[in-house]
């Protein structure tokens, strides 16, 4: 019977060394762009990367997480991992971002489908998906500006 009770302990932690007054505030797609450009450096054309920014109720960035790194044509997006980070950080908002190494700013059907799926999952926890950006080295597309979300 004792063997049946052996289970792993789950530890949940969140730690921030940044004072709330020093956190970056996101109010529009251009500010999202500035935030995410710092994470890509010269990786735009090499391989696809997917990031998520977690925001508090004042739209200040709690943290940014690299969700996945893929190939030159795709990357895997886990809704569960996005929501895990959001819940852990007690986020009230999300901003998604990924790059298209091809330089094409067109949102694919998969981009649109996964964004809707993330938006629906976030709503279950009263979290707002504010935007999803697609970046290239020279430009960007905002799902919010385009009316996709």
C-alpha positions in Angstrom: 0.0 0.0 0.0 2.9 2.4 0.8 4.1 2.1 -2.8 0.8 3.5 -4.1 1.3 6.7 -2.2 4.6 7.7 -3.8 4.0 10.8 -5.8 6.1 13.7 -7.0 5.8 17.0 -5.3 4.7 19.9 -7.5 6.4 23.2 -6.6 5.1 26.5 -8.1 7.2 29.6 -7.9 7.3 33.0 -9.4 10.0 35.6 -8.6 10.6 39.1 -10.0 13.5 41.3 -9.1 12.1 44.2 -11.2 10.2 46.9 -9.3 6.6 47.4 -10.6 7.4 51.1 -11.3 10.3 50.0 -13.6 8.3 47.4 -15.7 7.6 48.1 -19.4 4.1 49.2 -20.2 2.4 47.9 -23.4 -0.3 50.1 -24.8 -0.1 49.5 -28.6 1.4 47.1 -31.2 4.4 49.4 -31.7 5.3 49.1 -28.0 4.9 45.3 -28.4 7.2 45.4 -31.3 9.9 47.3 -29.4 9.7 44.7 -26.6 10.0 41.7 -28.8 12.7 43.1 -31.1 15.1 42.9 -28.2 14.7 39.2 -28.0 15.2 38.3 -31.6 18.5 40.1 -32.3 19.6 38.6 -35.7 17.6 35.5 -35.6 14.8 36.7 -37.9 15.8 34.7 -40.9 17.4 31.7 -39.2 14.6 29.8 -37.4 11.1 30.4 -36.2 10.8 31.4 -32.5 7.6 31.9 -30.5 7.5 34.2 -27.4 4.8 35.2 -25.0 4.7 38.3 -22.8 2.7 38.1 -19.6 1.1 41.4 -18.5 -0.5 42.6 -15.2 -3.7 44.5 -15.0 -1.9 47.8 -15.8 -0.5 46.2 -19.0 3.0 46.2 -17.5 5.2 43.3 -18.6 5.5 40.7 -15.8 7.8 38.6 -17.9 8.6 37.2 -21.3 9.0 33.5 -22.1 10.6 31.8 -25.1 7.9 29.2 -25.7 9.6 27.3 -28.6 12.3 27.3 -31.2 11.6 25.5 -34.4 12.9 25.2 -38.0 13.1 27.7 -40.8 9.4 27.0 -41.6 7.5 26.2 -38.3 7.6 25.9 -34.6 5.4 24.0 -32.1 3.1 26.1 -29.9 1.7 24.6 -26.7 -1.4 26.3 -25.3 -0.9 24.4 -22.1 2.6 25.9 -21.6 1.3 29.4 -22.4 -1.5 29.1 -19.8 0.9 27.5 -17.2 3.1 30.6 -17.4 0.1 32.9 -17.3 -1.4 31.3 -14.2 2.0 31.1 -12.5 2.6 34.8 -13.0 -1.0 35.7 -12.2 -1.1 37.5 -15.6 -4.2 39.4 -16.7 -3.0 39.8 -20.3 -0.9 38.1 -23.0 0.9 39.2 -26.1 2.1 36.6 -28.5 5.0 37.0 -31.0 6.7 34.8 -33.6 8.9 35.4 -36.6 8.6 34.3 -40.2 12.1 33.5 -41.5 10.7 33.6 -45.0 10.1 37.3 -44.7 6.4 36.8 -45.5 4.1 38.8 -43.2 1.0 36.9 -44.2 -0.6 35.0 -41.2 -1.0 31.4 -42.1 -4.2 29.5 -41.3 -2.3 27.7 -38.6 -1.3 31.0 -37.1 -4.9 32.2 -37.0 -6.2 28.8 -35.6 -3.6 28.6 -32.8 -4.2 32.3 -31.9 -8.0 31.7 -31.6 -7.3 28.6 -29.5 -5.0 30.5 -27.1 -7.5 33.3 -26.9 -10.3 30.9 -25.9 -8.1 29.2 -23.3 -7.1 32.5 -21.8 -10.7 33.6 -21.5 -11.4 30.6 -19.2 -9.0 32.3 -16.7 -10.2 35.9 -17.3 -7.0 36.6 -19.2 -7.1 38.8 -22.3 -5.1 38.0 -25.4 -4.1 41.6 -26.4 -2.2 40.9 -29.6 -0.2 38.4 -31.7 2.7 39.8 -33.7 4.4 38.3 -36.7 7.9 39.7 -37.2 10.3 39.9 -40.0 13.6 41.7 -39.9 12.1 44.7 -41.7 8.5 44.8 -40.7 5.7 43.3 -38.6 2.0 42.3 -38.6 -0.3 42.9 -35.7 -3.3 40.6 -35.4 -5.1 43.3 -33.4 -4.5 46.0 -36.1 -5.6 43.6 -38.8 -8.8 42.6 -36.9 -7.8 38.9 -36.8 -8.3 38.8 -33.0 
